[in-house]
């Protein structure tokens, strides 16, 4: 029987003016044979932190983009996932936030040691490119989550540099 470590996390759908989504590619250091996959910026909540506060902190740490918590609005998607990473099985309750920017030059200087060891690259994906790729991404329904979020969104665009 697998024992799961409970975790709460915030994920960010960071979309630029061209409608492209920022994703990171990485692998599990404990399971290199599993290969790489693509995922959104984000991570686990610190003690006492809200999902939106976590989203703001993680986005700043992982991309260098600093935005006020109010810029994240309400979550656009929630789910629960189970996965192994670095030798630990997690049951993660996560909320996704949509943030639009005109553009952003990603700065990964705030990566933690495990992020530096497990994240290989980042790139901006057009929605149709993401939906048509054979590469793995998480969550598996990411193109549909993004499409619903964009269709329902009235979130303003945060300009590059304005909030950094």
N, C-alpha and C positions, 0 to 999 in steps of 0.2 A: 504494500500500500504506500502510495506517495504521500509524504507529509508536505503540505504547502505552507510557505511563509506568507502571511497576509501583507499586502502592500497597497497603498493608495498612490496614484500617480496622475499628473497633469500632462497632457500632450498638446502641442501647438501645430495647427495647420497654418503655416506662414506662407502667404500667397502674395506674389509681386504684381505689379501693374499689368504684366503680360498674362496674368492668370496662372502662372507656374507655381507649383508647390515645392518648398524646400524639404528635401529628405537627406538623411545620413545613411551611409552604408557601413555595416559592421558585422562582426562575428562574435561568437561566444568563445572566450579564451579557453574554457574548459572543454569545448567540443569543436575544435577546428575542422573536423570532418563534416560538420553540419553546413559549412559554407557561409556565404554572406547573404544579408538581406537588407532591405531599405526600411527606414522608420522615420517618424516625425521627431522633431526636437521635443524634449520633455524629460520628466523623471519623477522620482518619488517625493512625496510630501515630507517636509521636516515636521517635527512635533509642533503642534499648535498652528500650523500653516493651513490656509484655505487652498482649494484647488487653484483659484485664480492667482493667489500669491505665489504658489509653486510654479505656475506657468510663467509668470513674469520673471522669477528668479532663474528658472531653468533656461528660458530663452536668452537671458542676458549671459549666463555662464557658457552656453553652448554656441551662441551665434554672435555675441557682442551687442545685440540689439536690446537697449534698455528702454522699456515702456512702463508707464504707470499701470497699476493693477486695473484701474478703470478701463483701460484700452482693451481688455480681454473680454468684457461683456459676459453674457451667459454662455454656458457650455453649449456646443452645437451637436455633441454626441457623447454618449456614455456607454461603456460596456465593461465586461469582466473577462479577463483572459488568464490563462494558466500557461506558464512557460518556465523552462530552466534557464538559468544564466549563471555562469561562473561557479557551478557546482551546487546551486541552490534552486529549488523549485518554488515559484511564486504563484500566488493567486492575487491578481492585481485588479482592483477596481479603478477605472480611469475615466477621466473627463477630458474631452477635446475642446479646444478653443480656436476660433478662427480669427486670425490677425492679418490684415492686409497692409502692405507697404508699397510705396512707389518702387523702391528697389532697396537692396541691402547687400553690402559686401560682408560676407560671413567671416567672423573672427572666432576661431576655436581656441584662443588663448586661455579661456576659462575652463577648459576641459579638466575633469578629474583624472587621476592616474588610470583608473579603469577605462574611462572614455578614451584616453590617449592610446591605451593598449588594444581597444576593441573597435574603434571607429576608423575606417580606412579613408573615407572620402565623403563629400557632400555634393549635391547638385540640385538644380531647379528642374522640375518635371512638368511638362504640359499635361493637362488632364487626359487627353487622348493618348499621349505617349505612355503614361502610367497604366491606363486601362489596357493597352495593347502589348505591354512588355511581357516577356517570359520570365523576368527576374522576380524574385520573391520580395514581398513587402508586407508590412503589418500595420494595422490589422488587415486581414485578407479582403475585407470589403472597403478598403480605403478609397478607391475611385467613387463608389456610391456615397460614402460618407462625405467626401469632398464636394461632390455634385449637389447633394442636399444642402450642405452648409452654404455653398455659394448661392444657390437658388433662393434660400431663405434669408440671406444676409442683407442687413442694412448697415453693416459695420463700416465706419469711415476708414479711409486710407491714412496710415501714419507715415509721414514723409521721412525718407532717409535722412539721418543726421538730426532731424528735428527733436527726436526723443533720445538720442544717444548721448 
